[in-house]
Amino acid sequence: MWPILKDERRLFTRRVLIFASFELIFSIAILSRLGYLQVFKANYYKLLSDKNRLVIKQILPNRGRILDSSGKVLANNKSSYAALLDLLEIPNSQRKDVIEKLIKSNNLESKTLDNLKNLPEIINRNNRFILLQAID
């Protein structure tokens, strides 16, 4: 009777070791893949997430003038355009040239021109965007 129990115990121990080995190999594979993605591919996925923030919006066309019964214009359309300038996306060497070209364009609102002329020396994530509003 004892030899049978010893064989069963050996078989059970062997099965446990095999199962534990597979579990260890699987855990090492998962952890190494996680480390690879976190360390070596971090910049790639950061770039993907940054590009994912861009929003494309359809600009609706002008709807025309509103007239009263005698044909007098009550409301007229005025075209205006807005864009966001991300200062961190422009290389430091080109930033001054881009801003000078925008100031010279002569179709920006005065508030936008003031913002462009009074840029802070250090650009960080808190002051990186400038709203550009153009008049037509």
N, C-alpha and C positions, 0 to 999 in steps of 0.2 A: 504494500500500500504506500509506503514512503517513497519508493522510487517514482511512482506515478505523480505524486505531489511535487517532487523535485523537478521532473520534466515539465509539468504544467507551470511551475514557478519560473523556470528558465525561459519557457516560451513566452510567458507574460512579460518578463523583464526584457526580453529581446524585442517584443512588440512595442513596449514603452520606449525603449531606446531608439528604435526606428522612427516612431511617431515624433519623438522629441527632436530627432535630427532633422526631419522634414520641417518641423515647425521652426527650428532655429534657422535653417537655410531660407525659408520663406520670409521670416522676419528680417534677416540680414538683407535680402533682396529688396524688400519694401523700404527699409530704412536707407539703403544706399540710393535707391531711386529718388526718395524724398530729399536726401542730401544733395544729389545731383541737380534736381530742379531748383532747390532753394539757393544753392551756392553758385553753380556754374551757369544756370539759365535765368538767373534773377533779372539781369538787364534786358534780356529778350522779352520776358513777360511784362516787365515794367513798361517797355516801349509799346507793346501791344495794348496795354490798358490805357496808356496816354493817348494813343491814336483812337481808341474807342470813345473818347469823350467828345470828339468832333460831332457837331450836329449840323445836318444839312436841312435848311428850311426853304420851303417854296415861298417866293415873294409874289404876292398877289398883285394883279395889274390894277391900274387906276380905274376908278368906277365912273368918272365923268363929273361934270358940274351939276350943281343943284340950282334950278331956276324957279322963280315964282311965276305966277300966271301971266305976267306981262313980259316975261323973258329976261328979267333982271337977274343977274348972278347973285345967289344967296351964299353959296359956298363953292369954293374952287379947290382943285387938288393942288397939293404942293409936294413935289417929290423930295424925299429925304432918304439918306442912306446911312447905315451904321455898320461898323465893323469893330471887332476887338483886336487890338494889337498886343501880342504877347512878347514883352521885351526880353524874356529869357530864351525865346526861340531864335532871336537875332544874335549872331556872334558879336562880341564886344567891339571888334574892329569895324563892323559895319553899322553899328547902332546909331552913331552920330550922323552918318550919311543918310540913313533911312529917315531919321527924324527931320533933318534939314530939307529933304525932298518933300516930306509931308507938309512942312510949314510953307514951303514955296508954292504948293499946289493951288492956293488961293480959293479953295472951295470947302474949307473946313469951318465949322462954327467957331466963334471967338472963344468959347469956353474950352473947346478942344485944343485950340492953339495955345491957350494959357497953360493947359496941362502938359502939352508937349514942350513948351519953353521952360517950365519949372520942374523938370524931372529930378528925382533924387539921385544923388551920386551912386548909392549902392542899391542895386535892384535885387529884391528877394521875392519870395512867394507871396508876400503880403501886398506888394505894390508892383507886380509884374504886368498887370493888364491896364491898357488905356482904351477907353471907348472913343472911337473916331466917328464923329457925326458930320456928314457932309451936307451942304445945302446945294440946291439946284438952281 
